[in-house]
Amino acid sequence: MDREQEEMQFLGLFGIYLESFKVVIKWRKIFSQITLSLILPLSVIFLAHMEISHLLKWKIRHNEFQLDHYTQSGTEKSKKLTHLISSEEATLWLFNIFYFTFLLIFSLLSTSAVVYTLACIYTGREITFKKVMSVVPKVWKRLMVTFLCTFLAFFAYNLVALLVLILLELMFGEMLIGDILVIILLIVYIAVFVYLTIIWQLGSVVSVLEDSCGIKAMLKSKELIKGKMLITIVIFFKLNFSLFGIRWLFDIYFVHGRWRFGVLHRVGFGLLCLLLLFKLILFGLVIQTIVYFVCKSHHHENIDKSALSDHLEVYLGEYVPLKSKDVQLEQYEDA
């Protein structure tokens, strides 16, 4: 990155986007290799799930319709259809389990690769695709710890929200005050959900670059976003609205477009959505890391490049995380 860290605290929304674009263009070779090996498979998995799950659900609904409207209960055909539906539902469950497993793996691997690469670029260290791929599996373990802690936090949060919702229903039923409280609860739920997601995303970067993972990384992330909350929220919604737009295009023109468009049109739309998706994921990860440096600079925490460079090395085949005395960054005075 061309900017010194002290300057990054002044980057606004446009500045963060511009810096991310410049980094990807300047180092397009290494990012292209990361994209082809990790982000492209992640994108294919994401879109393929939409198509395959749609086909499986359509078959289940079709057989359920046949069972309910054209089959007498107790007959041999009824038993076969019931068994077939159960088998298809089990297949759908297994498919979803495999999908979420591989989605998580490639998502964490992609995050590890992009964050590590940007850290090497920041320190001026020579970076190669081979080195990135040798370090990524070790970094991935730290990200998994942070993800599991985040998953537990989301699970507890959703459980509490559900219990509160049930309590409101029991207390107020269909009363107007109950409906108002449910709407307020929904607004608060969405706000906290977005907040936790932002903490997790920045915590993933912290897990790679600092001697913190899991709850410690999330707490560190919570402190970092103070003062930059508005920018992080805007970036979050922009990226997620873009993702929603790609999903909508793929769903309309590819998944449900087989009866309205020819094969070439569907394939064309599918490839366009794939192209947009892997570019969005790449830039999203780069932006996420740039935001980390911006937040560090905003809190007047100056990363020692030599310490960061030393601890990004791979010793004896093991990833060495940054120690708190090296990364718990030095304070610098305002000019």
C-alpha positions in Angstrom: 0.0 0.0 0.0 1.3 3.4 -0.9 -0.1 5.3 2.1 1.6 5.4 5.5 -0.6 4.2 8.2 -0.8 7.6 9.9 -2.5 8.9 6.8 -5.1 6.2 6.7 -7.1 7.6 9.5 -8.3 10.3 7.1 -9.6 7.9 4.6 -13.4 8.1 4.1 -15.7 5.7 2.3 -14.5 6.7 -1.2 -10.9 6.7 0.0 -11.2 3.1 1.3 -12.7 1.9 -1.9 -10.1 3.7 -4.0 -7.2 2.3 -1.9 -8.7 -1.2 -2.2 -9.0 -0.9 -5.9 -5.4 0.4 -6.3 -4.0 -2.5 -4.2 -5.9 -5.2 -6.2 -4.8 -3.6 -9.6 -1.1 -3.2 -8.5 -0.9 -6.7 -7.2 -3.3 -8.3 -9.6 -1.1 -11.3 -10.3 -1.1 -12.6 -6.7 -4.8 -11.7 -6.2 -5.7 -13.4 -9.5 -4.0 -16.6 -8.2 -5.8 -16.4 -4.9 -9.1 -15.8 -6.7 -8.7 -18.8 -9.0 -7.7 -21.2 -6.3 -10.0 -20.1 -3.4 -12.5 -17.4 -4.2 -13.7 -18.9 -7.5 -14.5 -22.3 -5.9 -16.3 -20.4 -3.1 -18.4 -18.5 -5.6 -19.2 -21.7 -7.6 -20.3 -23.4 -4.4 -22.5 -20.5 -3.4 -24.3 -20.3 -6.8 -24.5 -24.0 -7.3 -26.3 -24.4 -4.0 -29.1 -22.1 -5.2 -29.6 -24.2 -8.4 -29.3 -27.7 -6.8 -31.4 -26.9 -3.7 -34.1 -25.4 -6.0 -34.2 -28.7 -8.0 -34.3 -30.8 -4.9 -37.1 -28.8 -3.4 -39.1 -28.8 -6.6 -38.9 -32.6 -6.7 -40.1 -32.8 -3.1 -43.0 -30.4 -3.7 -44.0 -32.3 -6.9 -44.0 -35.6 -5.1 -46.0 -34.2 -2.2 -48.5 -32.8 -4.6 -48.8 -36.2 -6.3 -49.2 -37.8 -2.9 -51.9 -35.4 -1.6 -54.0 -35.1 -4.8 -53.6 -38.2 -7.0 -52.8 -41.0 -4.6 -55.0 -42.9 -2.2 -53.6 -43.4 1.3 -52.6 -46.9 2.2 -51.9 -48.0 -1.4 -48.5 -49.3 -2.6 -48.0 -46.1 -4.7 -48.7 -44.0 -1.6 -46.0 -45.9 0.4 -43.5 -45.6 -2.4 -44.1 -41.8 -2.7 -43.9 -41.4 1.1 -40.6 -43.2 1.1 -39.3 -41.3 -1.9 -40.2 -37.9 -0.3 -38.4 -38.9 3.0 -35.3 -40.0 0.9 -35.3 -36.7 -1.0 -35.7 -34.6 2.2 -32.7 -36.5 3.7 -30.7 -35.8 0.5 -31.6 -32.1 0.8 -30.4 -32.1 4.5 -27.2 -33.8 3.6 -26.6 -31.5 0.7 -27.1 -28.5 2.9 -24.7 -29.8 5.5 -22.0 -30.4 2.8 -22.7 -27.0 1.3 -22.3 -25.1 4.6 -19.2 -27.1 5.5 -17.4 -26.3 2.2 -18.7 -22.8 2.2 -17.1 -22.2 5.6 -13.8 -23.8 4.7 -13.3 -21.8 1.5 -14.6 -18.7 3.1 -12.0 -18.9 6.0 -9.2 -19.9 3.6 -10.0 -17.0 1.3 -10.0 -14.6 4.2 -6.7 -16.0 5.5 -5.1 -15.7 2.1 -6.2 -12.1 1.3 -5.5 -10.7 4.8 -2.0 -12.3 4.9 -1.2 -11.1 1.4 -2.2 -7.5 2.3 -0.1 -7.6 5.5 2.9 -8.7 3.4 2.2 -5.9 0.9 1.9 -3.4 3.8 5.3 -4.4 5.2 7.0 -4.5 1.8 7.8 -8.3 2.2 8.2 -10.3 -0.9 5.1 -12.3 -1.4 4.5 -15.3 -3.6 1.4 -17.5 -4.2 3.4 -20.6 -2.9 4.2 -18.8 0.4 0.6 -17.7 0.8 -0.7 -21.2 0.3 1.8 -22.6 2.8 0.7 -20.1 5.5 -3.0 -20.2 4.9 -3.8 -23.5 6.6 -2.2 -22.4 9.8 -3.9 -19.0 9.8 -7.2 -20.8 9.0 -7.1 -22.5 12.4 -7.1 -19.2 14.2 -10.0 -18.0 12.1 -12.0 -21.1 12.9 -11.7 -20.4 16.6 -13.0 -16.9 16.1 -15.8 -18.2 13.9 -16.9 -20.8 16.6 -17.0 -18.1 19.2 -19.0 -15.8 16.9 -21.3 -18.7 16.1 -22.0 -19.3 19.8 -22.6 -15.5 20.3 -25.1 -15.5 17.5 -26.8 -18.7 18.8 -27.2 -17.2 22.2 -28.4 -13.9 20.8 -31.0 -15.6 18.6 -32.1 -17.8 21.5 -32.7 -14.7 23.8 -34.5 -12.9 21.0 -36.8 -15.9 20.4 -37.6 -16.1 24.2 -38.4 -12.4 24.3 -40.6 -12.7 21.3 -42.5 -15.7 22.9 -42.8 -13.8 26.1 -44.3 -10.8 24.3 -46.8 -13.0 22.5 -47.9 -14.6 25.8 -48.2 -11.3 27.6 -50.0 -9.2 24.9 -51.3 -11.6 22.4 -52.9 -9.7 19.5 -53.1 -6.4 21.3 -51.8 -3.3 19.6 -49.2 -2.7 22.2 -47.9 -6.2 21.5 -47.5 -5.5 17.8 -45.7 -2.3 18.5 -43.3 -4.0 20.8 -42.6 -6.8 18.3 -41.7 -4.1 15.6 -39.4 -2.4 18.1 -37.8 -5.8 19.0 -37.3 -6.5 15.2 -35.6 -3.2 14.7 -33.3 -3.7 17.7 -32.6 -7.3 16.6 -31.5 -6.2 13.1 -29.3 -3.5 14.5 -27.5 -5.8 17.0 -27.2 -8.5 14.3 -25.5 -6.1 12.0 -23.2 -4.9 14.8 -22.2 -8.5 15.7 -21.5 -9.3 12.0 -19.3 -6.3 11.7 -17.4 -7.2 14.8 -16.9 -10.8 13.5 -15.7 -9.6 10.1 -13.1 -7.2 11.6 -12.3 -9.8 14.2 -11.3 -12.2 11.4 -8.6 -9.7 10.4 -7.5 -9.3 14.0 -7.2 -13.1 14.3 -4.7 -13.2 11.4 -2.6 -10.1 12.2 -2.6 -10.1 16.0 -1.9 -12.4 18.9 -5.7 -12.7 19.5 -8.4 -15.0 18.3 -11.8 -16.1 19.5 -13.4 -13.8 22.1 -10.2 -11.7 22.5 -10.3 -10.9 18.7 -14.0 -10.0 18.9 -13.3 -7.7 21.9 -10.4 -6.1 20.1 -12.6 -5.6 17.0 -15.3 -4.0 19.2 -12.8 -1.4 20.4 -11.4 -0.8 16.9 -14.6 0.1 15.2 -15.4 2.9 17.7 -15.2 6.2 15.8 -15.5 4.4 12.5 -18.9 2.8 13.1 -20.8 4.8 10.4 -18.3 3.9 7.7 -18.3 0.2 8.6 -22.1 0.1 8.6 -22.3 1.8 5.2 -19.7 -0.6 3.8 -21.6 -3.6 5.3 -24.9 -2.6 3.7 -23.3 -1.8 0.3 -21.6 -5.1 0.1 -24.6 -7.1 1.3 -27.0 -5.2 -1.0 -24.6 -6.0 -3.9 -24.6 -9.7 -2.8 -28.4 -9.6 -2.7 -28.5 -8.1 -6.2 -26.3 -10.9 -7.6 -28.4 -13.5 -5.9 -31.5 -12.0 -7.3 -30.1 -11.9 -10.9 -29.0 -15.5 -10.6 -32.3 -16.6 -9.2 -34.4 -14.9 -11.8 -32.4 -15.5 -14.9 -30.7 -18.8 -14.2 -32.5 -20.8 -11.5 -36.0 -19.9 -12.6 -35.2 -18.9 -16.1 -35.2 -22.3 -17.8 -38.7 -21.8 -19.3 -38.2 -18.1 -20.3 -34.6 -18.1 -21.7 -32.6 -20.3 -24.0 -29.6 -22.3 -22.8 -27.1 -19.7 -24.1 -28.9 -16.9 -22.3 -29.0 -18.8 -19.0 -25.3 -19.8 -19.3 -24.4 -16.2 -20.1 -26.3 -14.8 -17.1 -24.8 -17.6 -14.9 -21.3 -16.7 -15.9 -22.0 -13.0 -15.4 -23.2 -13.6 -11.9 -20.2 -15.8 -11.2 -17.9 -13.0 -12.4 -19.6 -10.4 -10.3 -19.7 -12.6 -7.3 -16.0 -13.5 -7.1 -15.0 -9.9 -7.8 -17.3 -8.8 -5.0 -15.9 -11.3 -2.5 -12.3 -10.4 -3.4 -12.9 -6.6 -3.0 -15.0 -7.3 0.1 -12.1 -9.1 1.8 -9.6 -6.4 0.7 -11.9 -3.6 2.0 -12.3 -5.5 5.2 -8.5 -5.5 5.8 -8.1 -1.9 4.7 -10.8 -0.9 7.3 -8.6 -2.7 9.9 -5.6 -0.4 9.1 -7.9 2.6 9.0 -9.3 1.8 12.5 -5.8 1.3 13.8 -4.7 4.6 12.5 -7.9 6.3 13.8 -7.0 5.1 17.3 -3.4 6.3 16.9 -2.0 2.8 17.0 1.0 2.5 14.7 2.0 -1.0 13.5 5.7 -1.6 13.6 6.3 -2.9 10.1 9.5 -4.7 11.0 7.7 -6.6 13.9 4.8 -7.4 11.6 7.1 -8.6 8.9 9.1 -10.8 11.3 6.0 -12.5 12.6 4.5 -13.1 9.2 7.3 -15.5 8.5 6.8 -19.2 8.6 9.2 -20.9 10.9 9.7 -24.7 10.7 6.4 -24.9 8.8 4.3 -23.3 11.5 2.5 -20.0 11.3 3.8 -17.5 14.0 1.1 -15.0 15.1 2.0 -11.5 16.1 2.9 -11.1 19.8 1.0 -8.6 21.8 4.2 -6.7 22.6 4.9 -6.3 18.9 1.4 -5.8 17.5 -0.3 -4.1 20.4 0.7 -1.2 18.5 2.7 1.7 19.5 1.0 5.1 20.1 2.2 7.9 18.0 1.7 11.6 18.6 -0.6 13.7 16.5 1.2 16.0 14.1 
